Structure formats: C-alpha cells, structure tokens
Amino acid sequence: MDLQFTAAELAFRAEIRAWVAENLPADISRKVHGALRLTREDMQRWARILGRKGWLGWGWPRQFGGPGWSAVERHLFEEECALAGAPRVAPFGPIMVAPVIMAFGSPEQQRRFLPGIASGDVWWSQGYSEPGSGSDLASLRTRAERVATGTGDKYVVNGQKTWTTLGQYGDWIFCLVRTRTEGKPQSGISFLLIDMKSPGVSVRPIVLLDGEPEVNDVFFDDVEVPAENLVGEENKGWTYAKYLLAHERTNIADVNRAKRELERLKRIAQAEGVWDDVRFRDQIALLEVDIVALEMLVLRVLSAEKSGRQSLDIAGLLKIRGSEIQQRYTELMMLAAGPYAVPCIREAMDAGWQGDPALGGPWPGGAAHCAPLAATYFNYRKTTIYGGSNEVQRNIVAQTVLGS
C-alpha cells in the first residue's frame, strides 16, 4: 500500500489549488472561514461556478458529463476546495441522487435530470426520514398508489417526510415511498422523483436551537407524480436506497472540512488565551491525531481502489469516525470561548458586528469568532444520528467484519 501522491497527482493538486484561488468568490470564502450564515444564493453561486467548469459532478464518469477523475483526484479536489473556504456543495443532487439515476435510471431520466444537476441550476432535496421512521427507515409509511389515466399511469402520493435538510430551497425531491404493504417492509418500497412545485406539496420549516430553519417537514397531499418518474423497478427502492446511503455516509466523514476546522480551532484557542493551557492543548492534539488517522483510512480506501483491489465496505466506519470528530471540534471551539460562545445575533454578524465593547457592545467579550460557536455545537449533535445512527452503524460494521 502506497499512500504517497505521485508527481502527476501533486501537479493535479496544484492545478486545482490555482483554479479555486482564482474562481472562489472572496465574500463566500470569508463567510465560510468565519462560520457566517450562507444564503441559498451563496451556495448556488459556487455550485454554478463549478457547473460551468464541469466540476460540480466531480465524482461523475465522463460518459455522464463528469471529469472522469480517479478516486485520489476526487479526494484532492475536495481537500483544496475545503481548505480554500469553499462552501460544502449540497450533496443531494450531485453526490446522492445523481449516482442512483446513473446506475438505475432509464436513459430518458438520465437525459432529463442529470444536466440540471451538473449545472447547479436545479436544487434537489432528500425525502427519506419520516416521523417514527428514521434509523428504522424500512418502516416508512408515505404511500404512493399507482393509477391508470387516459394520458398514462401516475402515482398519487400521501404522507410526510421530516428533517429534510434545506428542503425550503428544493426544486425536486427524491423520495422513498411505499408501493406495497405485503411481505417484508423492505420489499414494498419504491424510489420516486417528485417536482416540489406540484400541487399538494407543502414545506414547513423546523426552527432549530440556533434559530435557523435548516430542516423541514414536507407534506404530500394527493400529489400526482407521472409514472415515468419512478427510478428502476417498482418495489426495488430499498436496493437503490442502500446504494445511495453508501455515498451519503462516505460524504458525512468529510475529513477535508475537519482539517480546515482544526486550524480554525487553533486560531480560536490562541485568540481566547487558552492555547497556553497544556490540558486544553492536549485535547487539540488528540483531535489532530484522530483526524490524521481518519485521513489515513480514507487514503487506504483510495489506494485500494487505485490498485484495482476491492476494499472492505467501510462507509459506516467512515461515517462513525467522521461524525464524532465533527462533534469534538465544535465542542472544543465552544469550550475555548467559554460564556462568550453563547450570545449570537445573526443579523449583527452578517453586518460585521457582534457586540464588541470597543464598539459599544452590550456585553464583555463578544468577539465575532465566538458568536456562532454554541449554536454550531448544538447543531452538530445531529451528525451521529443522520445518515444512519452510529449505534446502528456499529452493528453493521461488526457484522461485516465478524460475520453474522
């Protein structure tokens, strides 16, 4: 196993770094490095910049309009974007549903949906979780009944999805729906693509502790969906869902963002005067060791793929370690700031002011880098739950390694 990058790969990294430095808008990078609120326009502007270059689908094969990069090149691209302060690309279109459409969709579906995803013009949402059906996703109850009409078959969808991340921005949503109630729960699920502008679709934001409506409830009330929007075969959706979840869990690990946030943690610790605390610096060192270990694990997977060997399916393990690391660095940032991590006026932050006493602010401290830390800490409690809870993932990893 060779974890060293080749000369060609290092040249590729340099090319990506130069392009990102030239094309990433400075105002967006400033927001990312400062943990300021990103608007839909910010996220979609960067997605469209990548789309014009042909890199929004950076993991896609050439036959579907992607750059056809190797696994190592994809990793280097993601790392350079993260370190430069690029927004994390909303994964629901290019990383999650696109591979499913490529693998299981019809040629017509591929021609219809992939170009809008690749350009960044169409925002996709994910409709998996339901009230009472999260980790036990096979128990979902959103129903799709197929009916025949004079203009062709259609599905009539009724039910509710929840925790739909950024669903308020969605143009389309890919959903798991129940099309059969007999037999095993997994055998009656289908994978449906739904236009969120369809009559009967309604979105209700869920405001979180940080005051942001990041997630949503999505309701379907007699929503009519053309039968040609069914991906693959009816009642085979569980197979497609597992294929998609492998991409999601690998994406959640996000070692490149962890490396960027580690450097931010060090800057906060120095600004807040806790860098000289040996015990606190020990915690930063332990975190850094775990990030390096996670990166080595990712590189091992890439090395195996580059050599043509089939590596162990460790998407669940990457998800476990990556999500726990995300929780740890957000906790350490909050602890570094202490009580100054609590006050957070988003509108003031967006205006470049966060209550500093020298500017007549209402509380002591209140430096801008402290403002979102408590809110981010609470927000990241979700990472060990979504994409399959870590408790369930540990069981899956144990069965994979040890056998059932």
MOZITA-V60885 format. One record per residue. N is the residue number from 1. SS is DSSP state (H for helix, E for strand, - for the rest). PHI is phi in radians with two decimals (NA if undefined). Layout:
N & SS & PHI
N & SS & PHI
//
This chain:
1 & - & NA
2 & - & -1.97
3 & - & -1.68
4 & - & -1.47
5 & - & -1.35
6 & - & -1.34
7 & H & -1.04
8 & H & -1.14
9 & H & -1.19
10 & H & -1.16
11 & H & -1.15
12 & H & -1.08
13 & H & -1.01
14 & H & -1.10
15 & H & -1.10
16 & H & -1.11
17 & H & -1.03
18 & H & -1.16
19 & H & -1.16
20 & H & -1.11
21 & H & -1.05
22 & H & -1.43
23 & H & -1.95
24 & - & -1.32
25 & - & -1.04
26 & H & -1.11
27 & H & -1.17
28 & H & -1.25
29 & H & -1.05
30 & H & -1.08
31 & H & -1.13
32 & H & -1.14
33 & H & -1.15
34 & - & -1.70
35 & - & 1.00
36 & - & -1.44
37 & - & -1.18
38 & - & -1.71
39 & - & -1.49
40 & H & -1.05
41 & H & -1.08
42 & H & -1.05
43 & H & -1.17
44 & H & -1.32
45 & H & -1.09
46 & H & -1.17
47 & H & -1.05
48 & H & -1.26
49 & H & -1.08
50 & H & -1.11
51 & H & -1.09
52 & H & -1.14
53 & H & -1.41
54 & - & 1.49
55 & - & -2.00
56 & - & -1.17
57 & - & -1.63
58 & - & -1.16
59 & - & -1.67
60 & - & -1.45
61 & - & -1.29
62 & H & -1.06
63 & H & -1.09
64 & H & -1.90
65 & - & 1.65
66 & - & -1.51
67 & - & -1.37
68 & - & 1.23
69 & - & -1.24
70 & - & -1.30
71 & H & -1.06
72 & H & -1.17
73 & H & -1.13
74 & H & -1.08
75 & H & -1.09
76 & H & -1.16
77 & H & -1.06
78 & H & -1.08
79 & H & -1.14
80 & H & -1.15
81 & H & -1.11
82 & H & -1.12
83 & H & -1.17
84 & H & -1.37
85 & - & 1.61
86 & - & -1.32
87 & - & -1.10
88 & - & -1.19
89 & - & -1.12
90 & - & -0.99
91 & H & -1.40
92 & H & -1.09
93 & H & -1.48
94 & H & -1.24
95 & H & -1.76
96 & H & -1.88
97 & H & -1.35
98 & H & -1.03
99 & H & -1.05
100 & H & -1.17
101 & H & -1.12
102 & H & -1.10
103 & H & -1.44
104 & H & -2.18
105 & - & -1.35
106 & - & -1.34
107 & H & -0.96
108 & H & -1.14
109 & H & -1.12
110 & H & -1.11
111 & H & -1.17
112 & H & -1.37
113 & H & -1.78
114 & H & -1.15
115 & H & -1.04
116 & H & -1.17
117 & H & -1.24
118 & H & -1.13
119 & H & -1.45
120 & - & 1.45
121 & - & -1.43
122 & - & -1.96
123 & - & -1.66
124 & E & -1.80
125 & E & -2.13
126 & E & -1.95
127 & E & -1.98
128 & - & -1.96
129 & - & -1.13
130 & E & -2.34
131 & - & -1.01
132 & - & 1.52
133 & E & -2.35
134 & - & -2.01
135 & - & -1.10
136 & - & -1.64
137 & H & -1.13
138 & H & -1.13
139 & H & -1.53
140 & - & -1.00
141 & - & -2.13
142 & - & -1.01
143 & E & -1.82
144 & E & -2.19
145 & E & -1.82
146 & E & -1.52
147 & E & -2.29
148 & - & -1.66
149 & - & -2.29
150 & - & -1.18
151 & - & -1.84
152 & - & 2.10
153 & - & -1.22
154 & E & -2.56
155 & E & -1.85
156 & E & -1.92
157 & E & -1.86
158 & E & -2.38
159 & E & 2.63
160 & E & -2.54
161 & E & -1.96
162 & - & -2.41
163 & - & 1.00
164 & - & -1.36
165 & - & -1.13
166 & - & 0.94
167 & H & -1.11
168 & H & -1.17
169 & H & -1.71
170 & - & -1.18
171 & - & -1.64
172 & E & -2.31
173 & E & -2.39
174 & E & -1.69
175 & E & -2.25
176 & E & -1.58
177 & E & -2.31
178 & E & -1.61
179 & - & -2.00
180 & - & -2.67
181 & - & -1.84
182 & - & -1.44
183 & - & 1.38
184 & - & -1.08
185 & H & -0.98
186 & H & -1.15
187 & H & -1.50
188 & H & -2.04
189 & E & -1.93
190 & E & -2.17
191 & E & -1.95
192 & E & -2.15
193 & E & -1.79
194 & E & -2.20
195 & E & -1.25
196 & - & -1.29
197 & - & -1.57
198 & - & -1.14
199 & - & -0.99
200 & - & 1.74
201 & E & -1.61
202 & E & -2.35
203 & E & -2.10
204 & E & -2.13
205 & E & -1.10
206 & E & -1.90
207 & - & -1.44
208 & - & -1.55
209 & - & -1.05
210 & - & -1.48
211 & - & 1.46
212 & - & -1.80
213 & - & -1.52
214 & - & -1.24
215 & E & -2.08
216 & E & -2.57
217 & E & -1.59
218 & E & -2.15
219 & E & -1.92
220 & E & -2.13
221 & E & -2.13
222 & E & 0.92
223 & E & -1.41
224 & E & -1.63
225 & E & -2.21
226 & E & -0.98
227 & H & -1.09
228 & H & -1.21
229 & H & -1.52
230 & E & -1.33
231 & E & -1.54
232 & - & 1.18
233 & - & -1.74
234 & - & -1.11
235 & - & 1.25
236 & - & -1.88
237 & H & -1.10
238 & H & -1.11
239 & H & -1.09
240 & H & -1.22
241 & H & -1.13
242 & H & -1.13
243 & H & -1.08
244 & H & -1.19
245 & H & -1.12
246 & H & -1.09
247 & H & -1.17
248 & H & -1.13
249 & H & -1.21
250 & H & -1.15
251 & H & -1.14
252 & H & -1.08
253 & H & -0.96
254 & - & 0.77
255 & H & -1.11
256 & H & -1.20
257 & H & -1.17
258 & H & -1.06
259 & H & -1.13
260 & H & -1.16
261 & H & -1.24
262 & H & -1.07
263 & H & -1.15
264 & H & -1.15
265 & H & -1.02
266 & H & -1.10
267 & H & -1.14
268 & H & -1.14
269 & H & -1.06
270 & H & -1.22
271 & H & -1.17
272 & - & -1.63
273 & - & 1.36
274 & - & -1.81
275 & - & -1.10
276 & - & -1.44
277 & - & -1.37
278 & H & -1.05
279 & H & -1.11
280 & H & -1.20
281 & H & -1.15
282 & H & -1.04
283 & H & -1.14
284 & H & -1.12
285 & H & -1.12
286 & H & -1.09
287 & H & -1.09
288 & H & -1.10
289 & H & -1.06
290 & H & -1.18
291 & H & -1.15
292 & H & -1.08
293 & H & -1.12
294 & H & -1.11
295 & H & -1.11
296 & H & -1.11
297 & H & -1.12
298 & H & -1.06
299 & H & -1.16
300 & H & -1.10
301 & H & -1.10
302 & H & -1.14
303 & H & -1.11
304 & H & -1.13
305 & H & -1.16
306 & H & -1.12
307 & - & -1.51
308 & - & 1.52
309 & - & -1.50
310 & - & -1.41
311 & - & -1.56
312 & - & -1.04
313 & - & -1.25
314 & - & -2.07
315 & H & -0.99
316 & H & -1.13
317 & H & -1.15
318 & H & -1.07
319 & H & -1.12
320 & H & -1.05
321 & H & -1.19
322 & H & -1.11
323 & H & -1.20
324 & H & -1.19
325 & H & -1.11
326 & H & -1.05
327 & H & -1.15
328 & H & -1.21
329 & H & -1.26
330 & H & -1.23
331 & H & -1.17
332 & H & -1.15
333 & H & -1.07
334 & H & -1.13
335 & H & -1.13
336 & H & -1.09
337 & H & -1.46
338 & H & 1.08
339 & H & -1.11
340 & H & -1.26
341 & H & -1.35
342 & - & -1.40
343 & - & -1.14
344 & - & -2.62
345 & - & -1.91
346 & H & -1.03
347 & H & -1.13
348 & H & -1.17
349 & H & -1.08
350 & H & -1.08
351 & - & -1.54
352 & - & 1.51
353 & - & -2.40
354 & - & -2.44
355 & - & 1.38
356 & - & -1.13
357 & H & -1.00
358 & H & -1.10
359 & H & -1.83
360 & - & 1.44
361 & - & -1.23
362 & - & -1.45
363 & - & -2.45
364 & - & -1.21
365 & - & 1.25
366 & - & 1.32
367 & - & -1.06
368 & H & -1.03
369 & H & -1.23
370 & H & -1.51
371 & - & -0.95
372 & - & -1.58
373 & H & -1.20
374 & H & -1.16
375 & H & -1.07
376 & H & -1.16
377 & H & -1.00
378 & H & -1.14
379 & H & -1.07
380 & H & -1.40
381 & H & -1.08
382 & H & -1.28
383 & H & -1.12
384 & H & -1.49
385 & - & -1.90
386 & - & -1.26
387 & - & 1.23
388 & - & 1.73
389 & - & -1.01
390 & H & -1.11
391 & H & -1.09
392 & H & -1.17
393 & H & -1.09
394 & H & -1.11
395 & H & -1.10
396 & H & -1.13
397 & H & -1.10
398 & H & -1.08
399 & H & -1.17
400 & H & -1.15
401 & H & -1.41
402 & H & -1.69
403 & - & 1.54
404 & - & -1.35
//
